């Protein structure tokens, strides 16, 4: 039997109590969370791995992609309350201090327009490139129907690559040329 390796730093020191809370929340997901999870699970149609009800530090994130350090939160009506909004702002600040970006959607957005929600997630992911273990640029975003217009991997030299994503329809990235990149070639 193969041992399962768990990357501990993806939990940012979450306690056993937070893991138990996350497990409880996975068993009792809201309807909008279930709808989005159907799109995200098993790498979903976006071919990117998300975890649901993921423990991070003292929090449980609705959805989390460690490779891109991206959290997705689904907010119900209670989040319109001023006190809850203040708590959410503080929570977001603490999570962002860990280097995790947060995308927020309302229950209504998920229920009424899941395709737009998926599109916004893809836009957020394609706005940056993942870094793993300080090794520099890594693999390009997996192909998806929405990503077929993306260019990736600008060759700098025979053994270096920059990973960036630009839509062909918009042309080259302003201000970036092979000459503006150290070691760049024409």
Backbone torsions as a table, in degrees:
resi	resn	phi	psi	omega
1	UNK	NA	131.3	-178.4
2	UNK	-79.6	132.4	177.1
3	UNK	-75.4	141.2	179.3
4	UNK	-90.4	124.7	179.7
5	UNK	-91.7	127.4	177.7
6	UNK	-111.8	121.4	178.5
7	UNK	-75.8	106.9	-173.6
8	UNK	-64.7	-32.7	-175.7
9	UNK	-70.4	-11.4	177.8
10	UNK	-76.2	-6.5	179.2
11	UNK	-106.6	-7.8	175.7
12	UNK	50.2	44.9	175.0
13	UNK	75.8	21.6	179.4
14	UNK	-59.6	139.8	-178.8
15	UNK	-82.7	168.6	177.4
16	UNK	-59.4	-36.5	179.2
17	UNK	-61.3	-40.7	179.4
18	UNK	-68.2	-38.1	176.7
19	UNK	-62.5	-40.6	178.0
20	UNK	-65.7	-40.3	177.5
21	UNK	-63.2	-42.0	178.9
22	UNK	-61.9	-42.0	178.8
23	UNK	-61.7	-42.9	177.7
24	UNK	-62.4	-43.0	179.9
25	UNK	-66.3	-33.7	176.8
26	UNK	-64.1	-35.2	179.1
27	UNK	-74.8	-18.0	-174.5
28	UNK	-128.3	48.7	-178.6
29	UNK	-70.2	148.7	176.1
30	UNK	-75.1	165.1	-179.9
31	UNK	-59.8	-45.7	177.1
32	UNK	-61.7	-36.9	176.5
33	UNK	-63.7	-41.5	178.2
34	UNK	-63.4	-40.7	179.0
35	UNK	-61.8	-47.3	-179.8
36	UNK	-68.9	-36.3	179.2
37	UNK	-61.7	-36.2	176.7
38	UNK	-59.4	-32.2	178.8
39	UNK	-80.6	-29.7	-173.5
40	UNK	-95.6	-29.0	-172.0
41	UNK	-64.8	156.5	-178.1
42	UNK	51.7	40.4	-177.7
43	UNK	67.8	-1.8	172.6
44	UNK	45.6	-167.8	-178.5
45	UNK	-70.8	-14.7	-179.6
46	UNK	-90.8	-9.1	179.2
47	UNK	59.0	37.7	178.7
48	UNK	-130.0	134.4	-174.7
49	UNK	-83.1	121.8	173.6
50	UNK	-116.6	150.9	172.5
51	UNK	-110.1	144.1	177.3
52	UNK	-99.5	148.9	179.1
53	UNK	43.8	63.8	-172.1
54	UNK	-97.0	126.1	178.5
55	UNK	-70.6	130.7	174.0
56	UNK	-141.0	116.4	179.8
57	UNK	55.1	-117.6	-179.7
58	UNK	-102.8	11.7	-175.1
59	UNK	-117.7	163.4	170.1
60	UNK	-122.1	119.1	-179.7
61	UNK	-88.0	140.6	179.1
62	UNK	-57.4	-49.9	177.7
63	UNK	-142.3	145.3	-177.9
64	UNK	-146.1	133.6	173.3
65	UNK	-114.3	109.5	-175.7
66	UNK	-69.7	-37.0	-178.5
67	UNK	-57.1	-39.1	-179.0
68	UNK	-104.7	2.1	-178.4
69	UNK	48.2	53.5	-176.9
70	UNK	-124.0	125.9	175.5
71	UNK	-106.7	144.0	174.6
72	UNK	-121.3	126.2	-179.9
73	UNK	-116.8	135.7	177.3
74	UNK	-108.4	118.1	-175.0
75	UNK	-105.7	127.2	174.7
76	UNK	-86.2	-174.4	-177.6
77	UNK	-59.5	-30.9	-178.1
78	UNK	-58.9	-26.5	-178.0
79	UNK	-73.6	-4.4	174.2
80	UNK	-82.9	-15.4	177.9
81	UNK	-66.9	135.9	-175.5
82	UNK	-59.4	-43.2	179.6
83	UNK	-64.3	-41.9	179.2
84	UNK	-66.5	-39.5	178.4
85	UNK	-61.5	-42.0	177.6
86	UNK	-63.1	-42.6	177.4
87	UNK	-61.5	-45.5	179.0
88	UNK	-58.6	-40.7	179.5
89	UNK	-63.3	-44.2	178.1
90	UNK	-65.0	-42.5	178.3
91	UNK	-61.8	-46.1	179.0
92	UNK	-60.2	-42.7	179.0
93	UNK	-59.5	-46.3	-179.8
94	UNK	-63.5	-39.9	179.8
95	UNK	-69.7	-40.9	179.4
96	UNK	-66.3	-28.7	175.7
97	UNK	-63.2	-22.5	177.2
98	UNK	-83.2	-1.0	-179.8
99	UNK	89.0	12.4	-179.2
100	UNK	-98.6	129.4	176.4
101	UNK	-91.7	150.1	-176.0
102	UNK	-122.8	130.2	170.8
103	UNK	-108.3	130.4	179.7
104	UNK	-114.7	138.0	175.0
105	UNK	-132.0	151.6	175.0
106	UNK	-87.6	160.6	173.9
107	UNK	-53.7	-43.6	-177.6
108	UNK	-60.2	-43.2	179.1
109	UNK	-60.2	-43.7	-178.6
110	UNK	-66.9	-44.1	-177.0
111	UNK	-69.7	-43.8	-173.0
112	UNK	-89.1	-21.5	-177.0
113	UNK	-151.5	67.3	-178.2
114	UNK	-62.0	-31.3	179.7
115	UNK	-65.4	-39.6	177.1
116	UNK	-66.6	-38.4	177.3
117	UNK	-60.8	-47.3	178.6
118	UNK	-61.3	-40.2	-180.0
119	UNK	-62.9	-42.2	179.0
120	UNK	-66.0	-35.8	176.9
121	UNK	-64.4	-45.5	178.9
122	UNK	-62.2	-42.4	178.1
123	UNK	-60.6	-41.3	179.8
124	UNK	-64.9	-43.3	-178.8
125	UNK	-67.9	-39.9	-177.9
126	UNK	-77.0	-4.9	179.1
127	UNK	-80.7	-5.3	178.2
128	UNK	-154.3	171.0	-179.6
129	UNK	-117.4	143.4	179.6
130	UNK	-74.6	148.5	171.2
131	UNK	-119.9	138.7	-178.0
132	UNK	-123.6	121.6	172.7
133	UNK	55.2	29.8	177.6
134	UNK	70.3	14.1	-177.3
135	UNK	-84.1	-1.2	179.4
136	UNK	94.3	-152.9	-176.3
137	UNK	-64.2	145.5	-177.5
138	UNK	-129.1	-167.2	-173.6
139	UNK	-55.1	153.8	-179.3
140	UNK	-79.2	162.6	-179.7
141	UNK	-59.5	135.4	178.8
142	UNK	-60.1	146.2	-178.2
143	UNK	-67.4	138.7	174.7
144	UNK	-139.8	165.3	178.9
145	UNK	-55.7	-37.9	-178.4
146	UNK	-75.9	-19.9	-172.7
147	UNK	-98.8	5.8	-176.3
148	UNK	-67.1	-15.2	179.3
149	UNK	-92.1	8.8	-174.8
150	UNK	-93.3	137.9	170.2
151	UNK	-97.6	139.9	176.7
152	UNK	-135.0	157.2	174.2
153	UNK	65.6	91.2	174.0
154	UNK	-91.5	120.0	-178.9
155	UNK	-70.4	128.3	176.9
156	UNK	-101.1	-46.5	176.3
157	UNK	-150.6	-177.2	-174.4
158	UNK	-64.7	-23.2	-177.8
159	UNK	-124.2	11.6	178.7
160	UNK	-125.2	146.0	177.1
161	UNK	-137.7	143.0	168.8
162	UNK	-109.6	134.1	176.2
163	UNK	-102.9	119.0	176.6
164	UNK	-144.5	156.2	-178.2
165	UNK	-123.7	123.2	176.4
166	UNK	-133.7	143.2	178.3
167	UNK	-79.0	130.1	179.8
168	UNK	-57.1	-34.0	-177.4
169	UNK	-64.7	-22.4	178.5
170	UNK	-95.4	-6.4	178.9
171	UNK	78.7	-159.8	-175.0
172	UNK	-68.4	159.4	177.3
173	UNK	-72.5	125.7	-178.7
174	UNK	-56.6	132.7	176.0
175	UNK	79.8	-2.9	179.8
176	UNK	-110.0	115.4	175.2
177	UNK	-130.9	168.6	179.1
178	UNK	-62.8	-27.1	179.7
179	UNK	-78.4	-24.4	-178.8
180	UNK	-82.8	-5.5	179.2
181	UNK	-107.2	123.8	-179.7
182	UNK	-54.5	130.5	179.8
183	UNK	80.0	6.3	-177.2
184	UNK	-67.9	152.9	177.8
185	UNK	-121.3	158.5	-178.9
186	UNK	-83.9	NA	NA
